[in-house]
Amino acid sequence: MQAEIEADFHIRQLYARFEDAAFRKDGKAYAALFTEDGEWKLGAMHIKGQSEIATTFAKLLGYTQKVQMITGKPLLKIDSNKAIARSQCTELTKMPDGSSSMAIGVYHDRFEKIGDQWLFRWRHFALHYRGPIDFSDELVPSPVYDEFPTLPNWDEPTLTKLKPEQRQK
């Protein structure tokens, strides 16, 4: 039980460091939260390896003035030096032109313990909404997975918000 409590603590700190890296727009700090061969999947992208994760994170957040990430309490399943989690995530974004937006979704995560450090091995972001903060836009038709610990398949794609001309009438 002590090992599970310690793993829970360290994984929650990993989420806190993710939020901090986003707030500071620090791609290198975010990439350091992953295993060397870590994978990050979001917005129809599949980013592999710390170097590509650092570059993509910095590029995406470079388009913004400020981003506030808020991750919910993770559901965790810990098995020795591996773990899985599911956590809701809200992203509030302020753009350089003064506009703002919100995204909500679910992170499905796989972790590995390397030495005494827990790291993300794989992150899959299932987007459910991106639009005005007042929720006035349409939801993204993302899959809702069964009760935890069900996760998406390793190769399952992530979705991005459809442009108005792509939506079914």
Secondary structure, 3 states (H helix, E strand, C coil): CHHHHHHHHHHHHHHHHHHHHHHHCCHHHHHCCEEEEEEEEECCEEEECHHHHHHHHHHHHHCCCEEEEEECCCEEEEECCEEEEEEEEEEEEECCCCCEEEEEEEEEEEEEEECCEEEEEEEEEEEEEEECCCCCCCECCCCCCCCCCCCCCCCCCCCCCCCHHHCCC
